[in-house]
């Protein structure tokens, strides 16, 4: 069990059920995917040239990782709701998560 799973289980406390294990694993997976999308956005930017040929006129498009990041954000919030974690508890969890995953300027822009 990693630290993130331990934090979620502590947050649920006595309310945790056997079926919550699957939801917790899904939540952790979504958070992991969101971190990967964030890394792609940091690497390529929000807007990216989608042309393969560098000599051709650039064709700027929104980075697909931005949409993925936003969809995962909604899915993560939905997972918290499915687990029965209140907004106040999510705030507490977010503080723990931020301590574990350093917040940077990117997070401030998207939150």
C-alpha positions in Angstrom: 0.0 0.0 0.0 1.5 3.3 -1.0 1.3 6.6 0.9 -1.5 7.9 -1.3 -3.7 4.9 -0.7 -2.9 5.1 3.0 -4.0 8.7 3.1 -7.3 7.9 1.4 -8.0 5.0 3.7 -7.3 7.2 6.8 -9.6 9.8 5.3 -12.4 7.2 5.0 -11.8 5.8 8.5 -14.5 3.5 9.7 -16.7 4.2 6.7 -14.5 2.1 4.4 -16.1 -1.0 2.9 -14.7 -4.0 1.0 -15.9 -2.5 -2.3 -14.1 0.8 -1.6 -10.7 -0.9 -2.4 -11.5 -1.0 -6.1 -12.6 2.6 -6.1 -9.5 3.6 -4.2 -7.3 1.9 -6.7 -9.2 3.6 -9.6 -8.7 6.9 -7.9 -5.0 6.4 -7.5 -4.7 5.3 -11.1 -6.6 8.5 -12.2 -4.2 10.6 -10.1 -1.2 8.9 -11.7 -2.6 9.5 -15.2 -3.3 13.1 -14.4 0.4 13.5 -13.3 1.5 12.1 -16.7 -0.8 14.4 -18.5 0.6 17.3 -16.5 4.1 16.3 -17.5 3.2 16.2 -21.2 1.7 19.7 -20.8 4.8 21.0 -19.2 6.9 19.4 -21.9 4.9 20.5 -25.0 2.9 23.5 -23.6 -0.8 24.2 -23.8 -0.7 25.0 -27.5 1.5 22.9 -29.8 2.5 22.7 -33.4 0.8 19.6 -34.8 2.7 19.6 -38.1 5.3 16.8 -38.6 7.4 18.8 -41.0 9.3 21.6 -39.3 9.8 23.4 -42.6 6.1 23.7 -43.2 4.0 26.6 -41.8 3.1 25.7 -38.2 -0.4 24.5 -37.4 -1.1 25.4 -33.8 -3.6 23.3 -31.8 -4.5 22.8 -28.2 -2.4 20.1 -26.7 -4.7 17.0 -26.2 -3.1 16.4 -22.8 -4.9 19.6 -21.6 -8.3 18.0 -22.3 -7.2 14.7 -20.7 -6.0 16.6 -17.6 -9.3 18.4 -17.3 -11.3 15.2 -17.8 -9.3 13.3 -15.2 -9.8 16.2 -12.8 -13.6 15.7 -13.1 -13.2 11.9 -12.8 -11.1 12.3 -9.7 -13.7 14.6 -8.1 -16.4 12.0 -9.1 -14.4 9.2 -7.5 -14.2 11.2 -4.2 -18.0 11.6 -4.3 -18.5 7.9 -5.0 -16.4 7.1 -2.0 -18.6 9.5 0.1 -15.8 11.9 0.8 -17.1 15.4 1.5 -15.7 18.7 0.2 -14.2 19.5 3.6 -12.5 16.0 3.7 -11.3 16.5 0.1 -9.7 19.8 1.2 -7.9 17.9 4.0 -6.8 15.3 1.4 -5.6 17.9 -1.0 -3.4 19.4 1.6 -1.9 15.9 2.3 -1.5 15.3 -1.5 0.1 18.6 -2.0 2.6 17.8 0.7 3.3 14.5 -1.1 3.2 16.0 -4.7 4.8 19.4 -4.7 2.4 22.1 -6.0 3.9 24.3 -8.7 2.8 27.3 -10.9 1.0 24.8 -13.2 -1.3 23.7 -10.4 -2.1 27.3 -9.5 -3.1 28.0 -13.1 -5.5 25.1 -13.4 -7.0 25.1 -9.9 
